[in-house]
Amino acid sequence: MNRRDFLSASAAGLAASGLPGAPALFAGAAQKPVRVGLIGTGWYGKCSLFRLIQVAPVEIVSLCDVDQKMLAEAADLLTARAKAPKKPRLYDDYRKLLNEKDCDVVMVETPDHWHALPMIAACEAGADVWVQKPISVDVLEGKAMLDAARKHNKVVQVVTQRRSTPHLAEARDRVIKEGKLGKVGHVEICCYYHMRNNDNPPETAVPDFFDYPMWTGPAPLRPYDAPFYPDLKANLPHRRWWRAFMEYGNGIVGDMCIHMLDMVRWMLDLGWPTRVSSGGGVFVQKGAKSNITDTQSATFEFPGLTVTWQHRTWGSTPDPDYPWAAFIYGDKGTLKASVNKYEFFPAGSNKPTLSGTALFEEDKYPEDKTEKDLERHVASALRRHWRDFLKAREERGRPVADIEQGHISSASCILANVSQQVGRAITWDAEKHQCVGDPEATKLLKRPYRAPWVHPAG
C-alpha cells in the first residue's frame, strides 16, 4: 500500500469509527452555507478562512478589525475568493459584530491577548468558535474559556492543526499505535528558528486608520513603536511586532512550544503534566527592545515519561532536517516528526524504515500555489481541521482540537513561563487549577487587566 492509499484508507476508517485525528468526513456542508464572522483579518485569519472556503459552502457575514486598511483589503480578497454577490458587514469592535447574533461560526484570529474575551462572548452570542492558539495569555483565562464553551454547549476548535496534519496522523497510526516505538520514556521538542524580532524602532505617532487603545485592549498600554511598513507608510505593531513582547503573549514557548507539545500529547494520549520547570532568558540578543527569551528550556513531567523543550533564536540547529520538531524515544526505536515530514528509526539503526512528507494538494487547490504568505505545507492540515470541526458541529460532538485540549496545551506552556519567572519547578493540581504549595506562582495564573476590561475569571 503506498502512502496516498494508506492515507485514504486510514482517514475513511477512522472517520467512520468516530476516532479523532484523521481527516473527518463532513456530509452536511452541501446542504446549507456556514455563516461565518471573522474577528482579526490579518495574515492567519484570512489564511484560515480561505481554507474553509475550499471545503464547504460559506457565507461570510461579517469581518472585524481595528486596522481599517487591513479590514478593507480583507473584505475585497475574501469576497472575491468566496465569489460572493456582496461584501460582508465591517466592524471595528467585536462586540458590535457579535450583537447581530447571526453567525453560525465565529473565528477568533486576533493576537494572543485578545483571544479570551471574544471567544467567550461568541459562545454567549450563540456561535460555535474557531480560535487561534494559544487560547489564552494566562491559565485562568483558558479555564474561563473552557467553562464558557461547556456552559453554552458550543463546539470550539483550537487551531492546533498538527492534530489534523496528514503525515503526522500517518506517523501516529503506523509507528506509535502499531507499537514500533515500544516503551516511550522521553520526548524532546524544540524550535531553533531565528524568529525573535531584534529591531529597535523609535516611538512614533499612531496612524489614523488604526485604533491602538482598542487593539491593546486588556494588555498593558506600551509606547507606540513598531517596524515601518513602506507599503502602508506606517509603523504597525500588530503586524507580527507584538510577538516580541510578553505583554501580548507568552513568547516562543507560547507561540511554538504549544504546537509541538500539543502534537506529542495527541500522539501519546497524554493529559496534564504533573510538574513543570523552566529556565532561560535573554542571553545573546540583548540589544533589542524585545523582552521574550532568546534561549529557554522547559521540562513537562507526565506519569511515566518526560517531555523537554528547547528554543534558541540564535546559532545553529542540532538537526538541520528538524529545526522545529519532536523526537519521541522508545526502547525499540525513535520517531522524528515535524511539520514537513516524519521518519522512524528502529533501535540501533541510522536509517529510517518508515517515513512520510507533508501532503500538498495543489492539483486540487491550485490557488494554494499563489496565495500570499500561505504556509503551503499547512494548507492540507487546515482543510482537514475545518472538516473535523464541521463534522463536530453537525453531530454536536467534540472536535479533534477541542477547547479542553487547547487549554491543557496552552496552560502547560504558560506554566513553564511561570516557573521561569519564579525560579523554581511547579507541581500542578489540575483539578484545583493551583500550583501546589506555591501561592506566589498561583497568583501568576491570572494577569492584571487594563481598565475598563474585566478578566473573565473575575
Order of alpha helices (4+ residues) and beta strands (2+ residues): alpha-beta-alpha-beta-alpha-beta-alpha-beta-alpha-beta-alpha-beta-alpha-beta-alpha-beta-beta-alpha-beta-beta-beta-beta-beta-beta-beta-alpha-alpha-beta-beta-alpha
